[in-house]
Amino acid sequence: MQRRLSGGPQWLGLLAISLLVAGCASTPESDERERAESAREADALVATLDDPALDGVFVVPGVDFSGYNSLRVPALNLDQWRPAGRELPLKDLNSNDRQFFRQTYTETLVHTLVMRGDYALAIDPGPSVLEVQGQLRQAIQAPEEGANAPRGTIVMLLTLDLYDSVSGDLVATMTSRQPIDRSLNERNSPLTAMQVQRAFLEWMAWFREELDALRQ
């Protein structure tokens, strides 16, 4: 499913909500106001992650993807793993967790898109290079009636922003959600390595399919 970035400013605004919290001088009144704003932003972020319309590809009109055959892959962004003002069941990530998430992200991307052919891994920017900037978030899912996942299921959202590595222009945004098996995450238990690896393998298979379609 593809949508144009120019046609979705409301979606882009919602997706950016968690990036809007800025530091400022603190007073009792401002602290209370910031807590209220933080709670509203967290609620909006959860509602956004719950929207099935997020699953898709948002493409800048007029971009020719046929010339892109290499990928530059910075480390996975985990800064928004725990949204402001919202206590989520999955634990905070310590340094080992972060390393594992980032390593799994990079390894599955390279395995699925580079080792299986058609794409090369690039270190430096170039005219045929897409820079893939990935970000991972979590939320509580409150799905629409009739959805397969029960209310309260944990969901992870992977966002892949694709940039022309020379100009720095955003050319596409890809988003996909992965629900986490509730039975394996009761009582605030952490994600298992198998769950993380399975999620990234599914994400990268989807990423390759969508990117192949854009390049045709």
C-alpha positions, 0 to 999 in steps of 0.5 A, spaced: 500 500 500 502 506 497 501 513 499 504 520 497 507 524 502 504 530 500 497 527 501 498 526 508 501 532 512 496 530 518 499 523 518 506 526 518 504 531 524 501 525 528 508 521 527 512 526 529 508 528 536 513 524 540 519 529 538 516 535 540 517 535 547 523 540 548 527 542 555 525 549 558 526 553 564 522 549 570 516 552 575 511 549 578 506 551 573 510 549 567 512 543 570 504 541 571 503 544 564 508 540 561 506 533 565 499 535 562 502 536 555 506 530 555 500 525 557 496 528 551 502 527 547 503 520 549 495 518 548 496 521 541 502 517 540 498 511 542 492 512 538 497 514 532 500 507 533 494 504 533 491 506 526 492 501 521 493 506 516 500 507 518 502 500 515 504 503 508 509 506 504 508 514 503 512 516 497 514 523 494 511 524 488 516 524 482 522 520 485 525 515 480 527 509 484 530 505 479 537 508 479 538 506 487 541 500 488 545 501 494 543 502 501 547 506 507 544 504 514 546 508 520 544 505 527 537 504 528 534 510 532 531 507 539 530 514 542 523 514 542 522 506 545 518 509 551 514 515 549 514 521 554 508 520 559 506 513 558 508 507 562 509 501 557 509 494 559 516 492 555 522 494 559 527 500 558 532 498 554 539 498 557 546 498 553 546 491 551 538 491 549 540 497 545 546 493 542 542 487 540 536 491 537 541 495 533 545 489 531 539 485 529 536 490 525 542 491 521 544 484 520 537 482 518 537 488 513 543 486 510 541 478 510 535 480 506 537 485 501 544 485 500 546 477 501 540 475 497 542 480 491 540 486 488 542 491 493 549 493 495 551 496 502 554 503 502 559 506 506 559 513 503 553 517 500 553 517 492 548 518 486 545 510 487 545 510 494 539 510 499 540 512 506 535 508 510 534 511 517 530 506 521 526 508 528 523 503 533 517 505 538 512 501 542 505 502 544 499 499 547 494 497 542 487 498 542 485 495 536 478 496 532 473 491 533 474 485 529 481 485 529 485 479 531 490 482 536 486 483 543 485 489 546 492 491 550 496 487 545 503 490 545 505 493 538 512 495 535 512 500 530 518 500 525 519 507 521 524 507 515 525 514 512 529 513 505 533 519 503 537 520 497 544 520 500 547 526 496 541 531 496 539 529 503 532 529 501 526 525 504 524 520 498 519 515 502 517 513 508 515 506 510 512 504 516 509 497 519 507 494 526 508 488 529 504 485 535 508 482 540 505 475 543 501 477 549 502 470 552 510 471 552 510 478 555 505 477 561 507 481 568 512 486 564 517 480 562 522 483 557 522 481 549 525 475 548 531 474 542 526 470 538 521 475 538 525 481 536 529 476 531 522 474 528 519 481 528 525 484 524 526 478 519 518 479 517 520 487 517 525 486 512 522 481 507 516 487 507 521 492 506 525 488 500 518 487 497 516 494 497 523 497 495 523 492 489 516 494 487 518 502 487 524 500 483 521 497 477 
